[in-house]
Amino acid sequence: MNCFTCGSNHMIESTTIYVEKLENGILIVKNVPCKKCSQCGEEFFSMATMKEIEKLSKQAEKIISEVMIIDYDKAA
């Protein structure tokens, strides 16, 4: 896989922090698996990971008050 931002083919398996502003607050998801470009640092998520994040976002939207932090490894 090449980086969509810089074109580098130096993608490494990594984890990151995903942050999303929801209607009622902010969702922070730790330890999200991703591919990261070793040249420019751009991060890319698989479709399966994005679907899981979307599911977590929908669940969080129902109960969040200000800030919610979820560990992806424990929630997915």
N, C-alpha and C positions, 0 to 999 in steps of 0.2 A: 504494500500500500504506500502510495506517495502522499505527502502532505499537500492538502488542498490550498494552503496558504503560500508556502514557499517552494513547493515542488520536490523537496528533499525526500529521499527514500529511506531515511534513518528514523523509523518509527519504533518506539520501545513500549513494551507493556508497562503500565504504571497505574497509580491511583491518584485521584484528585478530590477536591472539595467542590461540590455543585451547589450554587446559590440561586434561588429563585424568589422573586417578589410575588407573593400571592395577594389575594384581595384583602385578607385579614392580618397579614404579617409576612414574615420572611422565613423561608424554609432553607435550612443548610443540611446537606447530605454529605457525610464524611466517607472516605475510603471507597469512592466510586471508581470502578475499573475503567480504564481508558487506554487509548494509544496516544503517546505523546511524541511530538517531533523533537528530536534531540538538537535540531538546528535552530528553530524559531520558538519552540515551546508550545505551539498550538496543540490543543487536546481534542480528541475525537472519541465519540461514544458509539458502541455497537447499537444496532436496532433493538436488541434484547435489553440492553442496559437502559436505553431511552424509554422503552415501554415500562420497565420497572420503576424508573424515576417518575414517569407520568402517573403510575398507580399510587406511588407514595405521595405525590403532590395532591392528588384527589382526596386521599385519606386525610392528609394534613390540613387541607382547606376546611374540612368539617370541624376540626378541633383546635386549630391554631389560634392563639390570642395575640401574640407579638412575634416571638422568635421560636422556631422549633428546630432542634438539631437531631438528626437521625444518622445512625451508623449503617451504611449500606450493607455491610457484611452481616449484620444482625437482623436487618429488616427484609432483605431480599431472599 
